[in-house]
Amino acid sequence: MKKLTRIMTSILTACAVSSCSSTQNIEAEQTVATAKYAQDWHSLSAHEAAPQWYQDAKLGIYLHWGVYSVPAFASEWYPRWMHVEGRKENKHHIETYGELNAFGYHDFVPMFKGEHFDPQAWAELFKKAGAKFAGPVTEHHDGFAMWDSDITPWNAMDRGPKVDVTGELKKAITGEGMKFITTFHHSRQLQRYSPINKKTPNKPNERFGGSHFPYFENTPPASNDPELALLYGNLPEAEWNEKVWFAKLKEVIDKYQPDIVWFDSWLHLVPEAYRKKFAAYYLNEAKKLNKEVVIIRKQDDLPLSFSLDDLEKSRKNHIGEQPWMTDETISKGSWSYTENLRVKKAKDVLHVLIDVVSKNGTMLLNVSPKANGIIPQNQQAVLLEMGAWLEKYGEAIYATRPWYTFGEGPTKEPEGHFKNHREFAKVKYTNQDIRYTSKGNIIYATVLGTPEGKITLNAFAKAELAKDIGIVKVNALGTDEKVTWSLTDDALIITASTQPIDAMATVFKIELAD
């Protein structure tokens, strides 16, 4: 009770005490003498956006696991759409749980028990899957903090599973030798909405486009109860920016020292001054600990001079000039667990990883545990199958860099970002598609399937190369069988093994003369 009183007192008195410090005041704050980074883009640009450990890592895993996992219906956006008449989530909610003013989203919190949550088992699974970093969705759009928080009573230590999920995962994940990522989606949690257009009434997506919880009278998001207001983001914007958005980031940084802080979309809704304040704080704290950390964003809301770009469910069709990331999900639908959630084939997930790495990227793969903390077996099977491949052939992935070309073959990725994600989902690679990576004087040519007959690598054509090369040796990873090859002016020609090596992907290791 003392903890809750302290939280509420802090929030409710914030404006009176600080007059909700304007963004001008934030910009004017003096950086302490020992700090390396000031709260301006120029100073922050001195940070190395992609340290070597990140460029070597290639694969990370995170988890959409939270209160939204309880209804297990439609998607992780259930908390929003349950409030909108005409949506399937609204119909399902009323039929299953009752009217919104009788059973709101906050009523799911006691049902989110996580009774089978086993952070050590999760960490071991992620390591077997080949991940080099992992961590939770620290807070989604729904306002529920997955850590032991003094900022809000709506946190996993005080309610729901009553476990410091982030803290327990940090200990288990780093204990397995992986780096730790925390992802933040809470820039959308504040209620932001436009007045009703009296001539043409706004549709919910237009009127509440910048907020996760829509404000409808006689529903919990419209409540004046100060505790519910914290969950539903029903606060003054200036107060929320300082005492919720920034305070939660600061708290996670102070308590868990994440190696990566990743932001979902809508970060641009937060005033620029606060984005600078976060970045300076995180980087200065990392400096104190002598940690090389990474900031990743999804839209044009942080400069790429010190942060990295993330492409949701999409990817580049060329080699990125600087390292980048794609976040993908193991499922074919929702990012969070839902009943009858369909799961992708391990081969398809692996092929996306190989393609991303060939283009200077890293993949962050999402997993969807049930509300009780169990990761379903079909998801585990995909992770383990992919991990088994990486255990054998990972030298073609980890610590590699792009070659002069990412690859060749008939399959092409579409243009664009998330808006074109359905077209990206249709892309299926074949054994005619080849992706290249490099490491020193070694080129890896990965065939996305089982090669047949002669393999012609046109990328080795003399006219395409910047300088003449000599090849010392060619072998196929995973077999001792001798590889027959020849280098002509037009291509490197390899004769495939008489026995298939791996149905998912076959790697040829090509050693160049010094």
Secondary structure as UniProt FT lines:
FT   HELIX           2..12
FT   HELIX           14..18
FT   TURN            19..20
FT   HELIX           23..28
FT   TURN            33..34
FT   HELIX           41..44
FT   TURN            45..46
FT   HELIX           52..57
FT   STRAND          59..63
FT   HELIX           67..69
FT   TURN            70..71
FT   TURN            76..77
FT   HELIX           78..81
FT   TURN            82..83
FT   TURN            85..86
FT   HELIX           88..97
FT   TURN            100..102
FT   HELIX           105..111
FT   TURN            115..116
FT   HELIX           119..128
FT   TURN            129..130
FT   STRAND          133..139
FT   TURN            141..142
FT   TURN            156..158
FT   TURN            160..161
FT   HELIX           165..175
FT   TURN            176..177
FT   STRAND          179..184
FT   HELIX           186..188
FT   HELIX           204..207
FT   TURN            208..210
FT   TURN            217..218
FT   HELIX           220..222
FT   HELIX           226..232
FT   HELIX           237..240
FT   HELIX           241..246
FT   HELIX           247..256
FT   STRAND          260..263
FT   HELIX           267..269
FT   HELIX           272..288
FT   TURN            289..290
FT   STRAND          294..297
FT   TURN            300..301
FT   TURN            304..306
FT   STRAND          308..312
FT   STRAND          324..329
FT   TURN            339..340
FT   HELIX           346..358
FT   TURN            359..360
FT   STRAND          361..367
FT   TURN            371..372
FT   HELIX           377..393
FT   HELIX           394..396
FT   TURN            397..399
FT   STRAND          407..408
FT   HELIX           418..420
FT   HELIX           421..426
FT   TURN            431..432
FT   STRAND          434..439
FT   TURN            440..441
FT   STRAND          442..447
FT   STRAND          454..457
FT   HELIX           458..460
FT   TURN            462..464
FT   STRAND          471..476
FT   TURN            477..478
FT   STRAND          484..487
FT   STRAND          492..495
FT   STRAND          506..512
//
